[in-house]
């Protein structure tokens, strides 16, 4: 055997996919776990043993088609969304091809059958729901919510922002999203509202330039989403689409809100700031002056509280705090303790 004729392994496949991002690696690892469980359930055999069997078949086209179709049927029986069925089955096909199982991929595609998905109108989250989330959110989650809703961040992108990525010299804070954290590894800049700036300033006070706004571990996106689910439940917004496990409000809802507000003033511009893919996107190039100008035109639609509401809320919080201090002074006075 030639020294170059090395057997490809699952670890090699994952290492190759892991070069994209930690999230991609984690996703593929989860799919492998599901695929392995399927093989044991349906065939009482490991995925590795099945691949070894396919390797000794002279023309395993039919066997491969049966395997993938059965896997698709299993995914559908679990009520997985169509996008998940496509993603999981696509990885299975790619892995078999990577392991040099001999089959015609085009022929395989024409033979597979997937259920058509019934698509419901997606839920449009508005300011009312965002206010409800802010009411039950912790200090840091308040900042995350206002930055996502006014800046179009994905949660994974927000976790990658350092203090040095924020330009505070303009009329509104400009945030650089590094390529390593942006989807598709495409760096971009976005802008946040004066509302988000006000609360973000408090977080930045004790941060050094190289500090993350939200220190995290490498697998924290999934953890953040889990935490957000709890936040949604506390706000009483844990709605799901009929007959599905899919929640109506997710962290992506903030990006949808952000993009939708720009459609009221500058069609398509919200897509550019949020890094959302569009046809001929490579020709959409805006100067920072143009970005700020268009942002300020739309900002009134992005603000969750009106100026009056913000002032009223601050006044209410102040009065409540003043009442608590007075009550504390009264209790201490009763015990003969005087505050200096």
C-alpha positions in Angstrom: 0.0 0.0 0.0 1.3 3.5 -0.9 2.1 5.8 2.0 -0.2 8.3 0.4 -3.1 5.8 0.3 -4.4 6.6 3.8 -7.9 5.7 5.0 -10.2 8.7 5.5 -11.9 8.9 8.9 -14.7 10.7 10.5 -12.2 12.7 12.5 -10.6 13.9 9.2 -14.0 14.9 7.9 -14.8 16.9 11.1 -11.4 18.5 11.1 -12.0 19.7 7.6 -15.4 21.1 8.4 -14.2 22.6 11.6 -12.0 25.0 9.7 -15.2 27.0 8.8 -16.2 27.8 12.4 -16.7 26.3 15.9 -20.5 26.4 15.3 -20.2 24.4 12.0 -18.0 21.8 13.8 -20.6 21.5 16.6 -23.4 21.2 14.1 -21.7 18.4 12.2 -20.9 16.6 15.4 -24.5 16.7 16.4 -25.6 15.3 13.0 -23.1 12.5 13.3 -24.6 11.6 16.7 -28.1 11.5 15.2 -27.0 9.5 12.2 -25.2 7.0 14.4 -28.3 6.6 16.5 -30.4 6.0 13.3 -28.0 3.3 12.1 -28.1 1.4 15.4 -31.9 1.7 15.5 -32.7 0.7 11.9 -29.8 -1.6 11.0 -28.5 -2.7 14.4 -25.1 -1.7 13.1 -22.7 1.3 13.5 -22.3 3.8 10.7 -18.7 2.6 10.2 -19.8 -1.0 9.6 -22.4 0.2 7.1 -19.7 2.1 5.2 -17.4 -0.9 5.2 -20.2 -3.0 3.7 -20.9 -0.4 1.0 -17.2 -0.3 0.2 -17.1 -3.9 -0.8 -20.3 -3.7 -3.0 -19.3 -3.4 -6.7 -22.0 -0.8 -7.5 -23.7 0.4 -4.3 -26.0 3.0 -5.9 -29.2 1.3 -4.9 -28.1 0.5 -1.4 -26.9 4.1 -0.9 -30.3 5.4 -2.2 -32.1 3.1 0.2 -29.9 4.2 3.1 -30.4 7.9 2.5 -34.1 7.6 1.8 -34.7 5.6 5.0 -32.7 8.3 6.9 -34.9 11.0 5.3 -38.0 9.1 6.3 -36.8 8.8 9.8 -36.1 12.6 10.1 -39.6 13.3 8.7 -41.1 10.9 11.2 -39.5 13.0 14.0 -41.2 16.1 12.5 -37.9 17.7 11.7 -38.3 20.9 9.6 -37.6 20.6 5.9 -34.4 22.6 6.3 -33.1 20.2 8.9 -34.0 17.2 6.8 -32.1 18.6 3.9 -29.1 19.6 6.0 -28.8 16.2 7.8 -29.3 14.1 4.7 -26.9 16.3 2.8 -24.1 15.8 5.4 -24.8 12.0 5.2 -24.4 12.0 1.4 -21.2 14.2 1.6 -19.7 11.9 4.2 -20.3 8.8 2.2 -18.8 10.4 -0.8 -15.8 11.6 1.4 -15.4 8.0 2.5 -15.3 7.0 -1.3 -18.5 5.1 -1.4 -19.1 4.8 -5.1 -22.4 6.3 -6.1 -23.7 8.9 -8.6 -24.7 11.9 -6.6 -26.9 13.4 -9.4 -28.8 10.1 -9.9 -29.2 9.9 -6.1 -30.8 13.3 -5.9 -33.4 12.5 -8.6 -34.4 9.3 -6.7 -34.9 10.8 -3.3 -38.3 11.9 -2.1 -38.9 14.6 0.5 -42.2 15.9 1.9 -43.1 19.4 0.8 -43.2 21.8 3.7 -46.3 23.6 4.6 -45.1 27.2 5.1 -46.8 29.4 7.6 -46.5 33.2 7.6 -43.6 34.0 9.8 -44.4 35.9 13.1 -43.5 39.6 13.0 -42.2 40.6 16.4 -42.9 44.2 17.2 -42.0 46.7 19.9 -44.7 45.4 22.3 -42.9 42.0 22.5 -39.5 43.6 22.7 -40.7 45.7 25.6 -42.0 42.6 27.4 -38.6 40.9 27.0 -36.8 44.0 28.3 -39.0 44.1 31.3 -37.8 40.6 32.5 -34.3 40.7 31.1 -31.1 41.0 33.1 -28.8 44.1 32.6 -26.6 42.3 30.1 -29.6 40.8 28.2 -31.1 44.3 28.0 -28.0 45.4 26.2 -28.0 42.4 23.9 -31.7 42.9 23.0 -31.2 46.6 22.2 -28.1 45.9 20.1 -29.7 43.1 18.2 -32.9 45.0 17.5 -31.1 48.3 16.5 -28.0 46.8 14.9 -29.1 43.6 13.2 -26.6 41.4 14.9 -26.7 37.6 15.0 -26.2 36.4 18.6 -22.9 34.7 17.5 -21.7 38.0 16.0 -22.6 40.0 19.1 -20.5 37.6 21.3 -17.5 38.4 19.2 -17.5 42.2 19.7 -14.7 43.7 21.7 -14.6 47.2 23.1 -12.0 48.2 20.5 -14.5 47.2 17.7 -16.8 50.1 18.7 -16.2 53.5 17.1 -17.7 56.1 19.5 -16.5 59.2 17.6 -19.5 59.4 15.3 -23.1 60.6 15.9 -24.0 57.0 16.6 -21.8 54.1 17.6 -20.4 52.2 14.7 -19.6 48.5 15.4 -17.1 46.4 13.4 -18.1 42.7 13.2 -14.9 40.7 12.6 -14.8 38.1 9.8 -14.1 35.3 12.2 -17.5 35.8 13.9 -19.6 36.9 10.9 -21.6 34.4 8.9 -19.7 33.4 5.8 -16.5 35.0 7.3 -17.4 38.3 5.7 -16.6 41.3 8.0 -18.9 44.2 8.0 -19.9 47.3 10.1 -23.3 48.2 11.5 -24.7 50.9 13.7 -26.6 50.9 16.9 -29.3 53.3 18.2 -28.9 56.1 20.8 -31.1 53.9 23.0 -28.6 51.1 22.9 -25.7 53.5 23.2 -27.1 54.8 26.5 -27.1 51.4 28.3 -24.0 50.1 26.5 -21.9 53.0 28.0 -22.5 51.5 31.5 -21.1 48.2 30.4 -18.0 49.7 28.7 -17.0 51.7 31.8 -14.9 48.8 33.3 -13.8 47.3 30.0 -10.3 47.3 28.4 -10.0 47.8 24.7 -9.4 44.1 24.0 -12.2 42.8 26.3 -15.2 41.1 24.8 -18.5 42.9 25.6 -19.9 39.6 26.7 -17.1 37.2 27.7 -17.9 33.7 26.5 -16.8 30.1 25.9 -16.3 28.7 22.4 -19.7 26.9 22.4 -21.6 29.8 24.0 -24.0 30.5 21.1 -26.1 27.5 21.9 -26.0 28.4 25.6 -27.1 31.9 24.8 -30.1 30.6 22.8 -31.1 28.3 25.7 -30.9 31.3 28.1 -33.0 33.3 25.7 -35.7 30.6 25.6 -36.0 31.0 29.4 -36.3 34.8 28.9 -39.1 34.3 26.3 -41.0 32.0 28.7 -40.8 34.5 31.6 -42.1 37.2 29.3 -45.1 35.0 28.4 -44.1 34.9 24.7 -43.4 31.1 24.3 -45.6 30.7 21.3 -45.0 28.0 18.6 -46.1 27.5 15.1 -49.1 25.1 14.7 -48.0 21.5 14.7 -44.3 22.4 15.0 -41.7 22.6 17.7 -40.5 25.9 16.2 -40.8 28.9 18.4 -42.3 32.1 16.9 -39.8 34.3 18.7 -36.1 33.5 18.5 -32.9 35.6 18.5 -33.3 35.8 14.8 -36.6 37.7 15.3 -34.5 40.8 16.3 -32.8 40.8 12.9 -36.1 40.4 11.2 -37.4 43.4 13.1 -34.3 45.4 12.2 -34.5 44.7 8.5 -38.3 45.3 8.4 -37.9 48.8 9.9 -35.6 49.8 7.0 -38.1 48.8 4.5 -40.2 51.8 5.7 -37.4 54.2 4.6 -34.6 52.7 2.6 -35.5 49.4 1.0 -32.7 46.9 1.1 -30.4 48.9 3.3 -31.3 46.9 6.4 -30.0 43.8 4.5 -26.7 45.5 3.9 -26.2 46.4 7.6 -27.3 43.1 8.9 -25.1 41.0 6.5 -28.1 39.3 5.0 -27.5 37.7 1.7 -29.0 39.3 -1.4 -28.7 38.9 -5.1 -25.8 40.9 -6.5 -24.8 41.9 -2.9 -21.2 42.5 -4.1 -22.4 45.7 -5.8 -24.0 47.2 -2.6 -21.2 49.4 -1.2 -22.0 52.3 1.0 -19.6 54.9 2.6 -19.9 55.4 6.4 -21.5 58.8 5.8 -24.2 57.2 3.6 -24.7 54.5 6.2 -25.2 57.0 9.0 -27.5 59.2 7.0 -29.8 56.3 6.1 -29.6 54.9 9.6 -30.7 58.2 11.2 -33.6 58.4 8.8 -34.8 55.0 10.1 -33.8 55.2 13.7 -37.2 56.5 15.0 -38.7 53.1 13.8 -35.9 51.2 15.7 -36.4 52.9 19.0 -38.3 50.7 21.4 -39.3 53.5 23.7 -40.4 57.0 22.7 -38.6 59.9 24.4 -41.6 60.4 26.7 -41.7 56.7 27.6 -38.0 56.7 28.4 -38.3 59.8 30.6 -41.3 58.4 32.3 -39.6 55.0 32.9 -36.5 56.8 34.3 -38.7 58.9 36.6 -40.6 55.8 37.8 -37.4 54.0 38.5 -36.0 57.0 40.4 -39.2 57.4 42.5 -39.2 53.7 43.4 -35.5 53.9 44.4 -36.1 57.0 46.4 -39.0 55.3 48.2 -36.8 52.3 49.0 -34.1 54.5 50.5 -36.7 56.4 52.6 -38.1 53.1 53.9 -34.5 51.8 54.7 -33.8 55.1 56.6 -37.0 54.7 58.5 -36.2 51.1 59.5 -32.7 52.0 60.6 -34.0 55.0 62.6 -36.3 52.7 64.5 -33.3 50.6 65.5 -31.4 53.8 66.6 -29.1 53.8 63.6 -28.5 57.0 61.7 -27.1 57.2 58.2 -24.2 59.7 57.8 
